[in-house]
């Protein structure tokens, strides 16, 4: 059997990942830093090969079956999943991938984040429903590694890295939704230093199952007497099963499965309503679910944002992966499906041609390619920024990477979640009538990906974050750094002696200048509500400019290289910069006008 590295996959393009990691992002240079000194390009490639094999052999085969057979509650009250999920997750954990980017001291592989992200991309492309379990577990473990005590790391994180415990994030409540200031779950302190947690949490992915020995819930709750609103939120570890001093799993905590949610996509991921402290299970006979405070009281939201920001970039990666696999399957279909004749053919006697010969099909495929390869480049660039933030030898370089990552995070979450869904839509269109039939994967990919514009904060929330916080923080330093970084790429393209790259650089520079001008206009007037009314349009325009920059970066990386792969990169870059970047112009014009149409709309007028 050929190794996955040498065979074409319908999940992702290994060749593209090699290009992005090695030819553009130069990840091998990270091996010169002490944290990654034990690694090399060979070890990075071996991890990617391993990830592709496990994803292909253990995750992809049950993707459709998990979609068709949603988790349900069995007669004994436990959640029932299809049997293929557990061995797939065991294969993932046994390969050490749960701790891919984590410290060797806690059982991790200590990979660069950019490489770990590329490895995990295979699983999200293969089976986004099953990959959600390790996705959440890794994010929970990382949050505790930064904010938890040594005892909490030993008790909860090590078993998560080993794949024995899984993790969740319990934020939302029915009455609060994304407005976390309105959560009502409370945590009452006990004499032994623990807390008793009471409340109900909604939309908890991975909240109840039999896939692991235990589930570690990270729960936002308010300690009575604390400050109002978000300033009074604390964070607690609330395990499904209690653990004794020796690490042995014991009796059930008072965490009750109150129901399952059924989504249009991600059907393989059990999604739950959980009740804490409802009295069904009473550890030691006392009321409430036993919880353990993470860090300091009333700083829970700040701690949880560590997990949420990681998850937001992870959502962007998942969206890119679903768009990518849909694109590859549409490409394969277009090459194999004969239909119609070219316009140059005379009469109806000429043989039919594969639909990829038709210009409009090429347009749809090229649009998909530009979206998914641009999105993948953006997400992996952010992974590289994480590595710079953590390991750059210069303190100023670390600070700059952190600031740039802050600005890019809402875009990296939302842009792939919008435009890779569009890619999935186009993949259905390429398939024609077969595209919306369940016998073809692209129908499921669209449904799965349609959840990502909502996961970890809607487009509207990300727009408010970008325009209301990220571009204004520190006197606009973040936006200034982004502009400086894009301008450096523009200057490199212009200094190359003209040609296509220079022309594209001029177009990008003009769009960037317009973005900066419009940002000044928006915040140059005193009405904050009006300034933020069209924040989503700002997010979309800024996102297109950022992805155009990512494409210009990729175009420069193929300079002087010959072959079909590089020609494809050049054409996709040209498509995005000629067809997509100009879409930002009308949005920026609308923003500059300080239009109040949406703001002034009244409820009664609908």
LUMZAMAR-611910 format. One record per residue (C-alpha): residue in three letters; x, y, z; residue number from 1. Coordinates in steps of 0.02 Angstrom, whole numbers, plus 50000, padded with zeros to 5 digits. Layout:
N
PT  ALA  X  Y  Z  NUM
...
end
This chain:
606
PT  UNK  50000  50000  50000  1
PT  UNK  50067  50172  49955  2
PT  UNK  50102  50291  50097  3
PT  UNK  49978  50434  50115  4
PT  UNK  50118  50558  50081  5
PT  UNK  50134  50492  49903  6
PT  UNK  49952  50471  49857  7
PT  UNK  49820  50601  49818  8
PT  UNK  49691  50623  49954  9
PT  UNK  49514  50688  49941  10
PT  UNK  49531  50760  50116  11
PT  UNK  49669  50889  50096  12
PT  UNK  49814  50921  49979  13
PT  UNK  49975  50860  50060  14
PT  UNK  50070  50954  49926  15
PT  UNK  49987  51116  49976  16
PT  UNK  50025  51086  50160  17
PT  UNK  50207  51055  50117  18
PT  UNK  50210  51218  50019  19
PT  UNK  50128  51319  50156  20
PT  UNK  50236  51249  50295  21
PT  UNK  50405  51232  50212  22
PT  UNK  50412  51345  50060  23
PT  UNK  50314  51491  50131  24
PT  UNK  50314  51487  50322  25
PT  UNK  50488  51407  50335  26
PT  UNK  50440  51305  50488  27
PT  UNK  50605  51210  50487  28
PT  UNK  50688  51371  50547  29
PT  UNK  50596  51348  50712  30
PT  UNK  50708  51199  50749  31
PT  UNK  50848  51323  50787  32
PT  UNK  50752  51375  50944  33
PT  UNK  50779  51280  51107  34
PT  UNK  50597  51226  51123  35
PT  UNK  50599  51136  50956  36
PT  UNK  50782  51084  50950  37
PT  UNK  50738  50898  50953  38
PT  UNK  50634  50916  50795  39
PT  UNK  50677  50929  50611  40
PT  UNK  50586  50936  50446  41
PT  UNK  50587  50747  50450  42
PT  UNK  50494  50738  50616  43
PT  UNK  50369  50868  50558  44
PT  UNK  50334  50770  50400  45
PT  UNK  50321  50608  50496  46
PT  UNK  50187  50684  50608  47
PT  UNK  50090  50744  50457  48
PT  UNK  50102  50573  50377  49
PT  UNK  50043  50491  50538  50
PT  UNK  49898  50612  50554  51
PT  UNK  49845  50584  50374  52
PT  UNK  49850  50395  50396  53
PT  UNK  49748  50394  50557  54
PT  UNK  49623  50519  50488  55
PT  UNK  49605  50421  50327  56
PT  UNK  49595  50249  50408  57
PT  UNK  49499  50284  50569  58
PT  UNK  49402  50448  50551  59
PT  UNK  49347  50465  50370  60
PT  UNK  49264  50293  50355  61
PT  UNK  49129  50330  50484  62
PT  UNK  49098  50512  50441  63
PT  UNK  48937  50478  50345  64
PT  UNK  48877  50344  50466  65
PT  UNK  48897  50462  50615  66
PT  UNK  48798  50593  50521  67
PT  UNK  48659  50471  50483  68
PT  UNK  48654  50399  50660  69
PT  UNK  48653  50542  50783  70
PT  UNK  48695  50515  50967  71
PT  UNK  48542  50469  51068  72
PT  UNK  48498  50426  51247  73
PT  UNK  48486  50239  51276  74
PT  UNK  48364  50148  51391  75
PT  UNK  48490  50157  51533  76
PT  UNK  48507  50347  51517  77
PT  UNK  48679  50345  51439  78
PT  UNK  48724  50427  51274  79
PT  UNK  48741  50303  51132  80
PT  UNK  48864  50338  50990  81
PT  UNK  48907  50230  50842  82
PT  UNK  49044  50105  50892  83
PT  UNK  49175  50171  50771  84
PT  UNK  49201  50334  50866  85
PT  UNK  49289  50263  51019  86
PT  UNK  49428  50167  50927  87
PT  UNK  49459  50317  50814  88
PT  UNK  49486  50429  50965  89
PT  UNK  49594  50296  51046  90
PT  UNK  49704  50291  50890  91
PT  UNK  49719  50481  50897  92
PT  UNK  49769  50480  51081  93
PT  UNK  49885  50330  51066  94
PT  UNK  49982  50422  50932  95
PT  UNK  50018  50561  51057  96
PT  UNK  49924  50690  50955  97
PT  UNK  49819  50751  51102  98
PT  UNK  49977  50834  51168  99
PT  UNK  50050  50881  50999  100
PT  UNK  50102  51059  51042  101
PT  UNK  50110  51036  51232  102
PT  UNK  50266  51024  51338  103
PT  UNK  50361  50861  51346  104
PT  UNK  50359  50884  51536  105
PT  UNK  50172  50849  51540  106
PT  UNK  50175  50713  51408  107
PT  UNK  50166  50816  51249  108
PT  UNK  50267  50807  51088  109
PT  UNK  50317  50991  51097  110
PT  UNK  50283  51024  50913  111
PT  UNK  50268  51201  50845  112
PT  UNK  50087  51255  50848  113
PT  UNK  50088  51281  50660  114
PT  UNK  50136  51099  50632  115
PT  UNK  50011  51036  50760  116
PT  UNK  49874  51136  50672  117
PT  UNK  49921  51063  50503  118
PT  UNK  49915  50888  50578  119
PT  UNK  49746  50916  50657  120
PT  UNK  49679  50983  50493  121
PT  UNK  49675  50805  50427  122
PT  UNK  49552  50753  50562  123
PT  UNK  49437  50901  50538  124
PT  UNK  49432  50868  50352  125
PT  UNK  49402  50682  50379  126
PT  UNK  49267  50690  50512  127
PT  UNK  49229  50854  50596  128
PT  UNK  49103  50772  50713  129
PT  UNK  49223  50648  50790  130
PT  UNK  49369  50770  50788  131
PT  UNK  49270  50889  50900  132
PT  UNK  49305  50779  51052  133
PT  UNK  49496  50799  51046  134
PT  UNK  49475  50979  50984  135
PT  UNK  49386  51029  51144  136
PT  UNK  49498  50922  51254  137
PT  UNK  49657  51000  51188  138
PT  UNK  49587  51175  51211  139
PT  UNK  49533  51135  51390  140
PT  UNK  49702  51061  51432  141
PT  UNK  49793  51211  51360  142
PT  UNK  49687  51330  51463  143
PT  UNK  49727  51235  51623  144
PT  UNK  49911  51227  51581  145
PT  UNK  49914  51417  51578  146
PT  UNK  49793  51456  51720  147
PT  UNK  49776  51300  51827  148
PT  UNK  49873  51253  51983  149
PT  UNK  50007  51116  51980  150
PT  UNK  49883  51001  52067  151
PT  UNK  49749  51035  51936  152
PT  UNK  49873  51003  51796  153
PT  UNK  49922  50838  51874  154
PT  UNK  49743  50786  51912  155
PT  UNK  49655  50841  51753  156
PT  UNK  49777  50885  51615  157
PT  UNK  49888  50732  51613  158
PT  UNK  49739  50614  51593  159
PT  UNK  49673  50724  51453  160
PT  UNK  49839  50715  51360  161
PT  UNK  49835  50526  51383  162
PT  UNK  49659  50520  51311  163
PT  UNK  49582  50451  51471  164
PT  UNK  49486  50611  51512  165
PT  UNK  49400  50724  51386  166
PT  UNK  49359  50909  51409  167
PT  UNK  49218  51030  51374  168
PT  UNK  49182  51216  51391  169
PT  UNK  49018  51261  51479  170
PT  UNK  48980  51444  51446  171
PT  UNK  48809  51475  51373  172
PT  UNK  48641  51465  51459  173
PT  UNK  48468  51465  51383  174
PT  UNK  48423  51640  51443  175
PT  UNK  48596  51714  51410  176
PT  UNK  48658  51645  51244  177
PT  UNK  48817  51738  51199  178
PT  UNK  48783  51872  51330  179
PT  UNK  48892  51795  51465  180
PT  UNK  48860  51940  51584  181
PT  UNK  48687  51864  51608  182
PT  UNK  48739  51689  51662  183
PT  UNK  48654  51635  51823  184
PT  UNK  48750  51476  51868  185
PT  UNK  48818  51501  52043  186
PT  UNK  48961  51423  52141  187
PT  UNK  48953  51419  52330  188
PT  UNK  49118  51404  52427  189
PT  UNK  49142  51256  52546  190
PT  UNK  49250  51238  52701  191
PT  UNK  49369  51119  52613  192
PT  UNK  49412  51246  52477  193
PT  UNK  49299  51168  52345  194
PT  UNK  49136  51242  52280  195
PT  UNK  48961  51177  52250  196
PT  UNK  48896  51226  52078  197
PT  UNK  48711  51252  52036  198
PT  UNK  48640  51295  51865  199
PT  UNK  48605  51238  51687  200
PT  UNK  48718  51252  51536  201
PT  UNK  48665  51241  51353  202
PT  UNK  48750  51189  51190  203
PT  UNK  48886  51085  51274  204
PT  UNK  48976  50986  51140  205
PT  UNK  49046  50823  51207  206
PT  UNK  48950  50851  51369  207
PT  UNK  48902  50670  51402  208
PT  UNK  48964  50506  51328  209
PT  UNK  49053  50344  51370  210
PT  UNK  49208  50377  51263  211
PT  UNK  49326  50409  51408  212
PT  UNK  49349  50373  51593  213
PT  UNK  49294  50549  51638  214
PT  UNK  49239  50716  51568  215
PT  UNK  49315  50878  51633  216
PT  UNK  49189  51019  51620  217
PT  UNK  49256  51196  51626  218
PT  UNK  49109  51295  51693  219
PT  UNK  49080  51482  51705  220
PT  UNK  48986  51528  51863  221
PT  UNK  48965  51671  51985  222
PT  UNK  49016  51666  52167  223
PT  UNK  48880  51747  52274  224
PT  UNK  48929  51922  52328  225
PT  UNK  49044  51951  52181  226
PT  UNK  49040  52100  52062  227
PT  UNK  48895  52111  51938  228
PT  UNK  48908  52066  51755  229
PT  UNK  49061  51988  51675  230
PT  UNK  49173  52052  51816  231
PT  UNK  49091  51929  51934  232
PT  UNK  49119  51773  51828  233
PT  UNK  49235  51637  51893  234
PT  UNK  49294  51475  51812  235
PT  UNK  49279  51302  51887  236
PT  UNK  49332  51125  51848  237
PT  UNK  49176  51019  51873  238
PT  UNK  49213  50836  51832  239
PT  UNK  49080  50714  51778  240
PT  UNK  49155  50589  51901  241
PT  UNK  49249  50636  52058  242
PT  UNK  49432  50591  52074  243
PT  UNK  49518  50541  52237  244
PT  UNK  49689  50598  52299  245
PT  UNK  49773  50455  52205  246
PT  UNK  49693  50502  52040  247
PT  UNK  49569  50358  52040  248
PT  UNK  49398  50394  51965  249
PT  UNK  49259  50374  52092  250
PT  UNK  49076  50418  52115  251
PT  UNK  48967  50519  51999  252
PT  UNK  48965  50707  52026  253
PT  UNK  48799  50798  52026  254
PT  UNK  48809  50834  51838  255
PT  UNK  48650  50779  51752  256
PT  UNK  48612  50756  51568  257
PT  UNK  48453  50858  51543  258
PT  UNK  48436  50831  51356  259
PT  UNK  48518  50824  51185  260
PT  UNK  48519  50957  51049  261
PT  UNK  48504  50902  50868  262
PT  UNK  48597  51011  50743  263
PT  UNK  48595  51018  50553  264
PT  UNK  48780  50972  50552  265
PT  UNK  48914  50906  50667  266
PT  UNK  48790  50766  50701  267
PT  UNK  48926  50649  50762  268
PT  UNK  48964  50767  50907  269
PT  UNK  48846  50742  51052  270
PT  UNK  48778  50912  51103  271
PT  UNK  48698  50925  51273  272
PT  UNK  48601  51022  51401  273
PT  UNK  48682  50992  51570  274
PT  UNK  48613  51022  51743  275
PT  UNK  48733  51055  51887  276
PT  UNK  48674  51026  52065  277
PT  UNK  48501  50962  52023  278
PT  UNK  48507  50832  52161  279
PT  UNK  48500  50677  52053  280
PT  UNK  48676  50634  52109  281
PT  UNK  48732  50699  52278  282
PT  UNK  48916  50670  52315  283
PT  UNK  48932  50636  52500  284
PT  UNK  48747  50669  52520  285
PT  UNK  48768  50858  52498  286
PT  UNK  48681  50965  52367  287
PT  UNK  48771  51036  52218  288
PT  UNK  48902  50981  52093  289
PT  UNK  49079  50981  52163  290
PT  UNK  49187  51110  52075  291
PT  UNK  49363  51175  52093  292
PT  UNK  49407  51357  52064  293
PT  UNK  49532  51391  51924  294
PT  UNK  49649  51536  51966  295
PT  UNK  49575  51683  52059  296
PT  UNK  49392  51722  52092  297
PT  UNK  49302  51835  51968  298
PT  UNK  49433  51815  51830  299
PT  UNK  49349  51668  51746  300
PT  UNK  49304  51755  51585  301
PT  UNK  49483  51811  51557  302
PT  UNK  49542  51632  51584  303
PT  UNK  49408  51562  51472  304
PT  UNK  49455  51683  51333  305
PT  UNK  49620  51590  51323  306
PT  UNK  49520  51436  51274  307
PT  UNK  49395  51533  51170  308
PT  UNK  49527  51622  51065  309
PT  UNK  49614  51457  51032  310
PT  UNK  49446  51381  50988  311
PT  UNK  49406  51527  50872  312
PT  UNK  49562  51497  50769  313
PT  UNK  49521  51311  50777  314
PT  UNK  49347  51346  50708  315
PT  UNK  49428  51442  50565  316
PT  UNK  49540  51291  50533  317
PT  UNK  49391  51173  50535  318
PT  UNK  49296  51284  50414  319
PT  UNK  49445  51290  50298  320
PT  UNK  49461  51100  50305  321
PT  UNK  49278  51068  50266  322
PT  UNK  49287  51190  50122  323
PT  UNK  49448  51109  50064  324
PT  UNK  49385  50930  50060  325
PT  UNK  49226  50988  49972  326
PT  UNK  49331  51075  49842  327
PT  UNK  49439  50921  49810  328
PT  UNK  49285  50812  49789  329
PT  UNK  49205  50938  49671  330
PT  UNK  49368  50944  49572  331
PT  UNK  49372  50755  49557  332
PT  UNK  49189  50751  49505  333
PT  UNK  49216  50886  49374  334
PT  UNK  49360  50788  49298  335
PT  UNK  49260  50627  49289  336
PT  UNK  49085  50688  49243  337
PT  UNK  49056  50702  49054  338
PT  UNK  48918  50821  49005  339
PT  UNK  48892  50939  48859  340
PT  UNK  49015  50998  48729  341
PT  UNK  49129  51145  48708  342
PT  UNK  49062  51296  48616  343
PT  UNK  49187  51262  48478  344
PT  UNK  49111  51089  48444  345
PT  UNK  48999  51082  48291  346
PT  UNK  48828  51002  48313  347
PT  UNK  48782  50864  48434  348
PT  UNK  48891  50727  48363  349
PT  UNK  49052  50776  48452  350
PT  UNK  49089  50677  48609  351
PT  UNK  49041  50749  48775  352
PT  UNK  49180  50828  48877  353
PT  UNK  49214  50823  49063  354
PT  UNK  49125  50971  49142  355
PT  UNK  49291  51043  49198  356
PT  UNK  49312  51098  49017  357
PT  UNK  49171  51223  49036  358
PT  UNK  49223  51399  49085  359
PT  UNK  49090  51423  49217  360
PT  UNK  49139  51261  49304  361
PT  UNK  49319  51321  49301  362
PT  UNK  49258  51482  49381  363
PT  UNK  49173  51389  49522  364
PT  UNK  49324  51277  49553  365
PT  UNK  49444  51424  49547  366
PT  UNK  49338  51520  49671  367
PT  UNK  49339  51370  49788  368
PT  UNK  49526  51350  49770  369
PT  UNK  49555  51534  49809  370
PT  UNK  49444  51527  49963  371
PT  UNK  49507  51365  50040  372
PT  UNK  49692  51385  50004  373
PT  UNK  49683  51566  50061  374
PT  UNK  49594  51516  50220  375
PT  UNK  49716  51375  50256  376
PT  UNK  49861  51496  50232  377
PT  UNK  49782  51621  50352  378
PT  UNK  49753  51492  50489  379
PT  UNK  49927  51418  50476  380
PT  UNK  50001  51593  50477  381
PT  UNK  49913  51621  50643  382
PT  UNK  49989  51458  50706  383
PT  UNK  50159  51526  50658  384
PT  UNK  50119  51685  50756  385
PT  UNK  50082  51578  50910  386
PT  UNK  50255  51502  50893  387
PT  UNK  50332  51674  50874  388
PT  UNK  50237  51737  51026  389
PT  UNK  50301  51592  51131  390
PT  UNK  50478  51563  51067  391
PT  UNK  50547  51711  50971  392
PT  UNK  50718  51754  51046  393
PT  UNK  50678  51940  51050  394
PT  UNK  50550  52008  51173  395
PT  UNK  50491  52140  51050  396
PT  UNK  50461  52006  50918  397
PT  UNK  50357  51906  51041  398
PT  UNK  50254  52058  51085  399
PT  UNK  50226  52103  50902  400
PT  UNK  50171  51926  50862  401
PT  UNK  50047  51928  51007  402
PT  UNK  49975  52095  50951  403
PT  UNK  49958  52042  50770  404
PT  UNK  49876  51879  50823  405
PT  UNK  49751  51978  50928  406
PT  UNK  49698  52080  50776  407
PT  UNK  49689  51930  50660  408
PT  UNK  49592  51813  50776  409
PT  UNK  49414  51877  50737  410
PT  UNK  49455  51876  50551  411
PT  UNK  49532  51703  50560  412
PT  UNK  49377  51637  50645  413
PT  UNK  49249  51721  50534  414
PT  UNK  49322  51735  50360  415
PT  UNK  49345  51547  50332  416
PT  UNK  49177  51517  50417  417
PT  UNK  49092  51626  50288  418
PT  UNK  49188  51597  50127  419
PT  UNK  49228  51413  50148  420
PT  UNK  49042  51384  50170  421
PT  UNK  49027  51476  50004  422
PT  UNK  49155  51354  49937  423
PT  UNK  49046  51210  49996  424
PT  UNK  48897  51291  49913  425
PT  UNK  48995  51298  49750  426
PT  UNK  49048  51116  49771  427
PT  UNK  48864  51069  49775  428
PT  UNK  48835  51175  49620  429
PT  UNK  48976  51087  49526  430
PT  UNK  48893  50921  49564  431
PT  UNK  48728  50984  49494  432
PT  UNK  48576  50885  49549  433
PT  UNK  48687  50756  49632  434
PT  UNK  48760  50891  49745  435
PT  UNK  48614  50899  49863  436
PT  UNK  48589  50710  49865  437
PT  UNK  48653  50626  50022  438
PT  UNK  48747  50496  49921  439
PT  UNK  48879  50630  49888  440
PT  UNK  48986  50699  50029  441
PT  UNK  48971  50882  49979  442
PT  UNK  48793  50891  50047  443
PT  UNK  48854  50844  50221  444
PT  UNK  49007  50956  50211  445
PT  UNK  48894  51105  50180  446
PT  UNK  48783  51064  50329  447
PT  UNK  48933  51034  50442  448
PT  UNK  49017  51195  50390  449
PT  UNK  48861  51301  50407  450
PT  UNK  48878  51286  50596  451
PT  UNK  49048  51371  50598  452
PT  UNK  48982  51549  50569  453
PT  UNK  48898  51527  50739  454
PT  UNK  49025  51422  50835  455
PT  UNK  49129  51520  50962  456
PT  UNK  49043  51685  50924  457
PT  UNK  48940  51739  50773  458
PT  UNK  49001  51851  50632  459
PT  UNK  48917  51996  50721  460
PT  UNK  49013  51962  50881  461
PT  UNK  49177  51947  50786  462
PT  UNK  49140  52108  50693  463
PT  UNK  49110  52201  50856  464
PT  UNK  49271  52127  50925  465
PT  UNK  49372  52181  50774  466
PT  UNK  49303  52356  50750  467
PT  UNK  49257  52394  50930  468
PT  UNK  49411  52326  51017  469
PT  UNK  49551  52256  50911  470
PT  UNK  49577  52402  50791  471
PT  UNK  49561  52532  50930  472
PT  UNK  49663  52450  51068  473
PT  UNK  49822  52537  51120  474
PT  UNK  49782  52687  51013  475
PT  UNK  49765  52584  50854  476
PT  UNK  49931  52494  50876  477
PT  UNK  49860  52327  50818  478
PT  UNK  49787  52394  50657  479
PT  UNK  49947  52491  50629  480
PT  UNK  50051  52334  50647  481
PT  UNK  49938  52240  50527  482
PT  UNK  49955  52381  50400  483
PT  UNK  50143  52383  50424  484
PT  UNK  50152  52195  50397  485
PT  UNK  50046  52200  50239  486
PT  UNK  50145  52349  50173  487
PT  UNK  50307  52252  50193  488
PT  UNK  50235  52117  50080  489
PT  UNK  50178  52249  49955  490
PT  UNK  50352  52324  49952  491
PT  UNK  50431  52154  49920  492
PT  UNK  50311  52124  49776  493
PT  UNK  50346  52294  49700  494
PT  UNK  50534  52275  49714  495
PT  UNK  50528  52115  49613  496
PT  UNK  50537  52211  49450  497
PT  UNK  50355  52235  49406  498
PT  UNK  50241  52108  49323  499
PT  UNK  50089  52021  49397  500
PT  UNK  50147  52027  49578  501
PT  UNK  50179  52214  49571  502
PT  UNK  50009  52248  49493  503
PT  UNK  49924  52144  49627  504
PT  UNK  50027  52235  49760  505
PT  UNK  49963  52402  49697  506
PT  UNK  49783  52343  49710  507
PT  UNK  49810  52277  49886  508
PT  UNK  49898  52436  49941  509
PT  UNK  49752  52541  49879  510
PT  UNK  49625  52433  49972  511
PT  UNK  49729  52440  50131  512
PT  UNK  49743  52629  50121  513
PT  UNK  49555  52640  50099  514
PT  UNK  49527  52527  50250  515
PT  UNK  49636  52638  50360  516
PT  UNK  49549  52794  50296  517
PT  UNK  49376  52723  50328  518
PT  UNK  49426  52664  50502  519
PT  UNK  49474  52843  50541  520
PT  UNK  49308  52906  50475  521
PT  UNK  49209  52782  50578  522
PT  UNK  49295  52826  50740  523
PT  UNK  49311  53011  50697  524
PT  UNK  49130  53041  50744  525
PT  UNK  49064  53027  50923  526
PT  UNK  48917  52907  50902  527
PT  UNK  48984  52737  50957  528
PT  UNK  48821  52649  50918  529
PT  UNK  48826  52714  50740  530
PT  UNK  49009  52670  50725  531
PT  UNK  48975  52488  50767  532
PT  UNK  48810  52469  50675  533
PT  UNK  48896  52401  50520  534
PT  UNK  49037  52308  50606  535
PT  UNK  49001  52149  50509  536
PT  UNK  49029  52240  50344  537
PT  UNK  49194  52303  50414  538
PT  UNK  49242  52126  50462  539
PT  UNK  49204  52061  50287  540
PT  UNK  49300  52201  50201  541
PT  UNK  49450  52184  50316  542
PT  UNK  49444  51996  50296  543
PT  UNK  49453  52006  50107  544
PT  UNK  49600  52125  50118  545
PT  UNK  49691  52010  50239  546
PT  UNK  49663  51856  50131  547
PT  UNK  49720  51954  49978  548
PT  UNK  49880  51987  50075  549
PT  UNK  49896  51801  50114  550
PT  UNK  49879  51765  49928  551
PT  UNK  50011  51895  49884  552
PT  UNK  50126  51810  50010  553
PT  UNK  50094  51642  49927  554
PT  UNK  50122  51719  49755  555
PT  UNK  50292  51783  49809  556
PT  UNK  50336  51611  49878  557
PT  UNK  50309  51530  49706  558
PT  UNK  50413  51659  49615  559
PT  UNK  50534  51576  49494  560
PT  UNK  50463  51402  49520  561
PT  UNK  50395  51299  49376  562
PT  UNK  50263  51163  49370  563
PT  UNK  50075  51137  49373  564
PT  UNK  50063  51160  49562  565
PT  UNK  50145  51331  49557  566
PT  UNK  50046  51383  49403  567
PT  UNK  49888  51339  49499  568
PT  UNK  49945  51450  49643  569
PT  UNK  49977  51594  49524  570
PT  UNK  49805  51577  49445  571
PT  UNK  49716  51565  49612  572
PT  UNK  49807  51719  49675  573
PT  UNK  49760  51812  49516  574
PT  UNK  49578  51759  49537  575
PT  UNK  49567  51818  49716  576
PT  UNK  49654  51983  49687  577
PT  UNK  49555  52021  49528  578
PT  UNK  49384  51949  49569  579
PT  UNK  49372  51951  49759  580
PT  UNK  49475  52095  49826  581
PT  UNK  49370  52225  49731  582
PT  UNK  49218  52167  49831  583
PT  UNK  49289  52261  49981  584
PT  UNK  49271  52428  49890  585
PT  UNK  49081  52448  49899  586
PT  UNK  49079  52391  50080  587
PT  UNK  49210  52520  50126  588
PT  UNK  49111  52654  50033  589
PT  UNK  48956  52608  50133  590
PT  UNK  49054  52613  50296  591
PT  UNK  49129  52783  50252  592
PT  UNK  48954  52854  50227  593
PT  UNK  48912  52811  50409  594
PT  UNK  48750  52738  50344  595
PT  UNK  48614  52718  50476  596
PT  UNK  48489  52611  50380  597
PT  UNK  48503  52460  50494  598
PT  UNK  48523  52564  50651  599
PT  UNK  48365  52664  50619  600
PT  UNK  48256  52516  50572  601
PT  UNK  48113  52496  50697  602
PT  UNK  48037  52335  50759  603
PT  UNK  47864  52386  50703  604
PT  UNK  47923  52412  50524  605
PT  UNK  47967  52231  50493  606
end
